[in-house]
Amino acid sequence: LLKCSPYSTLFLGVAYRAKCYNYLQPRAEEERRLAAKEKKKQGKWKHIERELAEAQDNSIRK
């Protein structure tokens, strides 16, 4: 029994971590997808702001 105890504990730890990983992985993927979507949206807004600033700068110069 004492010889098997460390191995069974190791196996239970690996099984527990696998269960946690499988539970958390879809959530992390969803968070990454939402972050990428938000970053893309912010990039569009920055592009629009940059174009407006350039247009205003050009109109001031004329």
Secondary structure, DSSP 8 states (H G I E B T S, - for coil): -TTTHHHHHHHHHHHHHHHHHHHHHHHHHHHHHHHHHHHHHHHHHHHHHHHHHHHHHHHHH-
